[in-house]
Amino acid sequence: MSLLPLLSLLLLCAPARPRSPPPEPDLAGFSAFLAAHPSISHRSLSLVAAGPGQLGLASSLPVSPGDTVLSVPLELTLSSSLLLPSNSPLSSPDLRALYPHLPTECTSASPSSRPSCSFDHLLLLFLYHRFTPASPLSAYVDIALASSGGLPALLPPAVLNAEHPPGSPLHLPLKDEHNRASAWLAKYGRVLHARLPAAFNEATLTHRRVAEGVAAVGSRRFTKAGVERLVPLADMLNFPAEPDRIGCVACDTTAERFECTARCAFRPGEELTLYYNDLCPAQAEAKYGFSSGLTSRPCGPPGGGWDRTTERFLGWVDGAAGIEHRLRLRTFDYGGGAPVRGAAASARIRDGDVVVRVPMESALGMHSFEGAELGALHEKLREALGDRPEMDFEYVALAALVLYYDAGGGWGGLGGAGAAGGFGLYARLLRETDLNHIPAMSRGWEGGTGVGGGAGADRDGWDEFVKESVAVKEEYARRFHEEVVPLLVETLPLTFTNDQLDYRKVLWALTIVDSRYFWIPDEERRADPAAPPGDSYVVPFVDMMNFPSSEDKWACVRCDVEKVDGEYYFQCTAECDFEEGEEVVFYYGDHCKSFMKSQYGFYNDLNYDECGEDDWVLLGLDSWDGFGEGEGEWEEEEVTQVEREL
């Protein structure tokens, strides 16, 4: 295998920065690293310079779709597993001896199964190899630092505040990077200094050096199959400059290797690029130090909106939530309106692959009523609603959970930790979601506020089914406001007030549950004492999969509560293939167009025209005396049987 032809560097155009350029990377040292590890296959690539200290990868040979352009053994990548017994040449006795002394929340299980610790561990490993001169990765670390040396996150605080003052799009993201370095130092500095003084001492454990590591790791890490990694050489793939190059390189892990495959043809000398994500300019500038015409998605208002809340929510998904997935959020243009947020495949997904696996503690359901506050609330709700059908209780209970986290319950605000913090972020995302396309929330109620449907809305274009569905939801909201809100205020007075939980807020929460929850009854699961109770779930991140728009993706994803290695997860599995960047969609069910309009605010040609008995049953459950014209009264047992058949 030939060495990377480092001497034939190609100079690519890159915008100059007004500050001092970062030091030139040690190309000879990195070439020596590659020579020492011939198992890294890079037969068609050469390094190219993309500006001062900036490197990329170009094809030195013609590349055809399907060619593997880069293959790196997993043992030559950095991940949390290096802190455990490992045969990797990048591991060491010092690192393995350090592991038991790290913060306990990161050592109670395998690091790869605790994604909340993955970034901290990657940063630790990166800095260890930086400050250990004999490390085989020292040349790689030098190149990574040189490439990230111009990132705005490394600006001194005074310069940051001057160039990006409070209220500007970049201020909060950059401030978070500074705070992340401070938090890491406080969490790990003492134990590293005590256990590995040769690498971590007063000279190396400075805020500046840790911030440099934060910038490098944050801009270079890959997350595949729920594991975060630093992959030498692969992280030199730059972002594409032209839209026709989006998705032309796809990277993923196999059992033993990290591989990047071409999806398009490349000419000799043409740079290979990797589309990182659907970024807005502020995100791209803060994280990677650039923006382009492909990063033009609106960022939303500074410090909030789509950009900031979504970024933090996705950080929770990939971190504390422990959600394993093959998805990334992006927007899709369906025509006739604003782009719609949805889930795209982050790498090729094959029939039978797990698309997303969510620990039950990161999903909302009846199992979520744990702890003193929520336990007391569950008991009160049971006392008040226990004699009503189970579906009614779970529906109301889920709405109560949404309201609880929306109000910051369980430290569920933006500063919260663990699941509660993530649910707080999720509730904020829901609060910022426009629901005016759903009839019950349509504009016209109280002067067109968009929160609260019904009385003032224009119903002339609604058919009988949609009108009835709004009536059902309004009745639920009225009963909830009269019967459940007093229980919430009485049980959790520090979280709720009567003014906060007005009719509009209640109707919003019920609409959120209606349009997002999964109902998965399973008698066999109920018989397992270790299974989560209940049949109804609201699952953050999973509920961002949209309804298919074409028959070829009908029923291509199946979601269920499944037991994996003795633990229950909410898991979605592919039943057909999705290419990288393709939207991953979930079929909500066989419903008529009016049902879809009433519940989700849209319909398409996959929905049938005439509403049948099944649609009426799902609409009203046992709240109706009759379903459709001339049906007469249904007994509760009949309704329950139809529900279970559906």
LUMMARVO-37107 format. One line per 4 residues: number of its first residue (from 0); their letters; for each residue x, y, z of C-alpha. Coordinates in steps of 0.5 Angstrom, whole numbers. Layout:
% LUMMARVO-37107
NUM	A	X/Y/Z  ... $
***
This chain:
% LUMMARVO-37107
0	MSLL	0/0/0  3/7/-2  4/12/3  0/19/2 $
4	PLLS	3/23/-3  4/29/2  9/32/-3  4/34/-8 $
8	LLLL	-1/38/-4  -6/42/-8  -8/49/-5  -15/50/-5 $
12	CAPA	-18/57/-4  -21/59/3  -23/65/6  -17/69/10 $
16	RPRS	-18/70/18  -16/77/20  -12/74/26  -5/70/26 $
20	PPPE	-6/64/22  -5/57/26  2/54/26  3/49/20 $
24	PDLA	1/42/22  7/37/22  5/33/16  12/29/16 $
28	GFSA	10/26/23  3/24/21  6/21/14  10/17/19 $
32	FLAA	4/15/23  0/13/17  6/9/15  7/5/22 $
36	HPSI	-1/3/21  -2/0/14  -8/-3/16  -11/4/15 $
40	SHRS	-13/4/7  -13/10/3  -12/8/-3  -15/14/-7 $
44	LSLV	-14/20/-3  -8/25/-2  -8/31/3  -9/38/0 $
48	AAGP	-8/44/4  -15/48/4  -12/55/7  -7/56/13 $
52	GQLG	-7/50/17  -13/47/14  -13/41/11  -18/37/6 $
56	LASS	-18/30/2  -17/29/-5  -18/24/-10  -11/22/-13 $
60	LPVS	-15/16/-17  -21/16/-21  -27/14/-16  -33/11/-18 $
64	PGDT	-40/10/-14  -39/5/-9  -32/5/-8  -29/5/-1 $
68	VLSV	-25/11/-1  -22/10/7  -22/5/12  -20/5/19 $
72	PLEL	-19/0/24  -24/2/30  -18/0/34  -14/6/31 $
76	TLSS	-20/11/33  -21/14/39  -27/13/43  -29/12/51 $
80	SLLL	-27/4/50  -20/6/50  -21/7/58  -23/0/59 $
84	PSNS	-18/-6/57  -17/-6/50  -12/-9/45  -12/-2/41 $
88	PLSS	-5/1/40  -8/7/43  -9/5/49  -4/4/55 $
92	PDLR	-4/2/62  -4/9/65  -11/10/62  -14/4/64 $
96	ALYP	-11/5/71  -15/12/71  -22/9/69  -24/7/76 $
100	HLPT	-22/14/79  -26/18/74  -33/21/76  -38/15/78 $
104	ECTS	-43/17/73  -39/16/68  -36/9/70  -42/5/73 $
108	ASPS	-43/2/66  -39/2/60  -37/9/57  -40/7/50 $
112	SRPS	-47/6/54  -46/12/57  -46/17/52  -47/23/57 $
116	CSFD	-40/22/58  -37/21/51  -35/28/50  -31/28/56 $
120	HLLL	-28/22/55  -26/24/48  -23/30/50  -19/27/56 $
124	LFLY	-16/22/51  -15/27/46  -11/32/51  -7/25/54 $
128	HRFT	-4/24/47  -3/31/46  1/32/52  5/25/52 $
132	PASP	10/26/47  11/19/46  4/18/44  3/15/37 $
136	LSAY	-2/20/36  2/26/37  2/28/30  -5/27/29 $
140	VDIA	-7/31/35  -2/37/32  -6/37/25  -13/37/29 $
144	LASS	-10/43/33  -8/47/27  -14/46/23  -18/48/29 $
148	GGLP	-14/54/31  -18/59/28  -25/57/31  -28/63/34 $
152	ALLP	-29/59/40  -22/60/42  -23/68/42  -21/71/49 $
156	PAVL	-27/73/53  -26/80/52  -25/79/44  -31/75/44 $
160	NAEH	-36/80/47  -33/85/43  -34/81/36  -40/77/38 $
164	PPGS	-44/82/43  -49/79/48  -56/78/43  -52/76/37 $
168	PLHL	-53/70/34  -46/67/36  -45/70/43  -49/64/46 $
172	PLKD	-46/58/42  -39/61/43  -40/62/51  -42/55/52 $
176	EHNR	-36/53/49  -32/57/54  -36/54/59  -35/47/57 $
180	ASAW	-28/48/58  -29/50/65  -34/45/67  -29/40/64 $
184	LAKY	-23/42/68  -27/43/75  -30/35/74  -23/32/71 $
188	GRVL	-17/37/73  -16/34/80  -16/27/79  -12/27/72 $
192	HARL	-7/32/76  -6/26/81  -6/20/77  -3/22/71 $
196	PAAF	2/28/73  7/27/67  1/29/62  -3/33/66 $
200	NEAT	0/39/71  0/46/72  3/47/65  -2/43/61 $
204	LTHR	-9/44/65  -10/51/63  -17/54/61  -14/56/54 $
208	RVAE	-11/49/53  -17/45/55  -21/50/50  -17/48/44 $
212	GVAA	-19/41/46  -26/42/46  -26/46/39  -22/40/36 $
216	VGSR	-26/35/39  -33/38/38  -31/40/30  -28/33/29 $
220	RFTK	-32/28/32  -37/22/29  -43/19/32  -44/13/29 $
224	AGVE	-49/7/32  -49/11/39  -41/12/40  -37/18/39 $
228	RLVP	-31/17/36  -25/21/33  -22/18/27  -16/20/24 $
232	LADM	-16/22/17  -23/21/16  -24/28/20  -20/32/15 $
236	LNFP	-26/31/10  -29/38/9  -36/41/8  -38/41/1 $
240	AEPD	-38/48/-3  -43/46/-8  -50/43/-7  -49/37/-12 $
244	RIGC	-44/34/-7  -49/33/-2  -49/26/0  -43/24/-5 $
248	VACD	-39/21/1  -42/17/7  -39/14/13  -41/9/18 $
252	TTAE	-38/3/22  -38/-4/21  -36/-9/26  -29/-8/26 $
256	RFEC	-28/-2/22  -30/6/20  -31/6/13  -33/12/8 $
260	TARC	-36/10/1  -37/14/-5  -44/15/-7  -42/20/-13 $
264	AFRP	-36/20/-18  -30/24/-17  -24/26/-22  -17/25/-20 $
268	GEEL	-15/31/-16  -22/33/-14  -23/34/-7  -28/29/-3 $
272	TLYY	-33/32/2  -38/30/7  -44/34/9  -44/34/16 $
276	NDLC	-51/36/18  -57/41/16  -54/47/19  -55/55/20 $
280	PAQA	-50/60/19  -49/61/26  -48/54/28  -43/53/22 $
284	EAKY	-39/59/24  -39/57/32  -37/50/31  -33/49/25 $
288	GFSS	-31/56/23  -34/57/16  -41/58/13  -43/57/6 $
292	GLTS	-49/58/1  -51/51/4  -51/53/11  -57/58/10 $
296	RPCG	-62/55/14  -65/60/18  -62/60/25  -68/63/29 $
300	PPGG	-68/69/34  -61/69/38  -61/65/44  -67/61/42 $
304	GWDR	-72/59/37  -70/53/32  -63/54/32  -61/54/40 $
308	TTER	-66/50/43  -65/44/37  -58/44/38  -58/43/46 $
312	FLGW	-64/38/45  -60/34/40  -54/35/45  -58/31/50 $
316	VDGA	-61/26/45  -53/24/43  -51/25/51  -55/24/57 $
320	AGIE	-61/21/54  -57/15/51  -61/15/45  -58/10/39 $
324	HRLR	-60/12/32  -58/13/25  -61/20/24  -60/27/23 $
328	LRTF	-65/33/23  -66/37/17  -71/41/13  -75/38/7 $
332	DYGG	-79/42/2  -86/39/1  -88/45/-4  -93/50/-2 $
336	GAPV	-91/52/4  -85/53/9  -80/47/10  -82/42/14 $
340	RGAA	-77/39/20  -76/31/19  -71/26/20  -66/24/15 $
344	ASAR	-61/18/15  -54/20/17  -52/14/14  -54/8/9 $
348	IRDG	-60/4/13  -61/-3/11  -68/-7/12  -67/-10/19 $
352	DVVV	-63/-4/22  -65/-1/28  -66/6/26  -67/9/33 $
356	RVPM	-67/6/40  -69/10/46  -68/8/53  -75/8/57 $
360	ESAL	-73/13/62  -72/18/56  -79/17/53  -85/19/57 $
364	GMHS	-90/14/59  -94/11/65  -87/9/68  -85/17/68 $
368	FEGA	-89/18/74  -83/16/79  -80/20/85  -84/24/90 $
372	ELGA	-87/29/86  -89/25/80  -91/19/84  -96/24/88 $
376	LHEK	-99/27/82  -100/20/79  -104/17/85  -108/24/85 $
380	LREA	-110/22/78  -111/15/79  -116/17/85  -120/22/80 $
384	LGDR	-120/18/74  -119/11/76  -126/9/74  -125/11/67 $
388	PEMD	-123/7/61  -115/6/61  -114/10/55  -117/16/57 $
392	FEYV	-113/16/64  -106/15/60  -108/20/55  -109/25/61 $
396	ALAA	-103/23/64  -99/24/58  -102/31/57  -100/32/65 $
400	LVLY	-93/30/64  -92/35/58  -95/41/62  -90/39/68 $
404	YDAG	-84/39/64  -86/45/60  -87/49/67  -80/47/68 $
408	GGWG	-82/41/73  -76/36/76  -71/42/74  -73/41/67 $
412	GLGG	-71/47/65  -65/49/60  -60/48/66  -63/42/68 $
416	AGAA	-59/35/68  -61/28/66  -68/26/63  -71/32/66 $
420	GGFG	-67/37/63  -68/33/56  -75/33/57  -75/41/59 $
424	LYAR	-71/42/52  -76/38/49  -82/41/52  -79/48/49 $
428	LLRE	-78/45/42  -86/43/43  -88/50/45  -84/53/39 $
432	TDLN	-88/49/34  -93/52/30  -100/48/31  -104/52/27 $
436	HIPA	-105/47/21  -109/43/26  -116/45/26  -117/45/34 $
440	MSRG	-111/50/34  -113/54/28  -112/61/28  -118/65/30 $
444	WEGG	-119/64/37  -118/70/41  -116/74/36  -112/69/32 $
448	TGVG	-107/68/37  -106/61/35  -107/58/41  -113/55/42 $
452	GGAG	-118/52/37  -125/52/36  -130/58/38  -127/63/33 $
456	ADRD	-124/59/28  -127/59/21  -130/52/20  -133/53/14 $
460	GWDE	-128/48/10  -129/43/15  -133/36/14  -137/33/19 $
464	FVKE	-131/29/22  -127/34/23  -132/39/26  -133/33/31 $
468	SVAV	-126/32/32  -125/39/35  -131/38/39  -128/32/42 $
472	KEEY	-122/35/44  -125/42/46  -129/37/51  -123/34/53 $
476	ARRF	-120/40/54  -126/43/58  -126/37/63  -119/37/64 $
480	HEEV	-119/44/66  -124/43/71  -122/37/74  -115/36/73 $
484	VPLL	-112/43/73  -114/43/80  -111/37/82  -104/39/79 $
488	VETL	-104/46/82  -106/42/89  -101/37/88  -95/41/85 $
492	PLTF	-96/48/88  -89/50/86  -89/48/79  -96/50/77 $
496	TNDQ	-101/56/78  -108/57/76  -106/62/71  -101/58/68 $
500	LDYR	-106/53/66  -111/56/63  -116/53/58  -111/55/52 $
504	KVLW	-105/51/55  -109/45/56  -112/45/49  -104/46/47 $
508	ALTI	-102/40/51  -108/35/49  -106/37/42  -99/35/43 $
512	VDSR	-101/28/45  -106/27/40  -101/29/34  -95/25/37 $
516	YFWI	-96/19/42  -95/12/40  -100/7/43  -98/0/43 $
520	PDEE	-102/-5/47  -99/-12/49  -101/-17/53  -95/-21/54 $
524	RRAD	-91/-15/56  -96/-13/61  -95/-20/64  -87/-18/65 $
528	PAAP	-86/-15/72  -80/-12/69  -84/-9/63  -86/-1/64 $
532	PGDS	-93/0/65  -98/2/61  -99/2/53  -98/10/51 $
536	YVVP	-92/13/50  -89/20/47  -82/19/45  -78/25/44 $
540	FVDM	-74/25/37  -77/19/35  -84/23/34  -80/28/29 $
544	MNFP	-81/22/23  -86/25/18  -91/21/15  -89/18/8 $
548	SSED	-91/22/2  -90/16/-3  -92/9/-3  -85/6/-4 $
552	KWAC	-84/8/3  -90/6/6  -89/2/12  -82/2/12 $
556	VRCD	-81/3/19  -84/-1/25  -84/2/32  -85/-2/38 $
560	VEKV	-83/-3/46  -78/-9/45  -73/-13/50  -66/-12/49 $
564	DGEY	-61/-16/53  -66/-16/59  -68/-8/58  -74/-5/55 $
568	YFQC	-73/0/50  -77/4/45  -74/1/38  -76/3/31 $
572	TAEC	-73/-2/26  -72/-1/18  -77/-5/14  -74/-3/7 $
576	DFEE	-67/1/5  -66/9/6  -60/12/3  -56/17/7 $
580	GEEV	-59/24/7  -66/21/5  -72/22/9  -74/17/14 $
584	VFYY	-81/16/15  -86/13/19  -93/11/17  -98/13/22 $
588	GDHC	-104/8/21  -109/7/16  -114/13/17  -118/17/12 $
592	KSFM	-116/24/10  -121/28/15  -118/24/21  -111/26/19 $
596	KSQY	-113/33/18  -116/33/25  -110/30/28  -104/32/25 $
600	GFYN	-106/38/20  -105/35/14  -107/29/9  -104/26/2 $
604	DLNY	-106/21/-3  -104/15/2  -110/17/6  -117/14/4 $
608	DECG	-123/19/2  -129/16/6  -128/15/14  -130/9/17 $
612	EDDW	-132/6/23  -125/5/25  -124/12/24  -130/14/29 $
616	VLLG	-128/9/34  -121/12/34  -123/19/34  -128/19/40 $
620	LDSW	-127/12/44  -132/11/49  -134/19/49  -139/18/43 $
624	DGFG	-146/15/44  -145/13/36  -140/13/31  -142/16/24 $
628	EGEG	-149/16/21  -154/11/23  -149/7/28  -153/7/34 $
632	EWEE	-150/6/41  -144/2/42  -142/-1/48  -135/0/52 $
636	EEVT	-133/-7/51  -134/-7/43  -130/0/43  -125/-3/47 $
640	QVER	-125/-9/42  -124/-5/36  -118/-1/39  -115/-7/40 $
644	EL	-116/-10/33  -113/-4/30 $
***
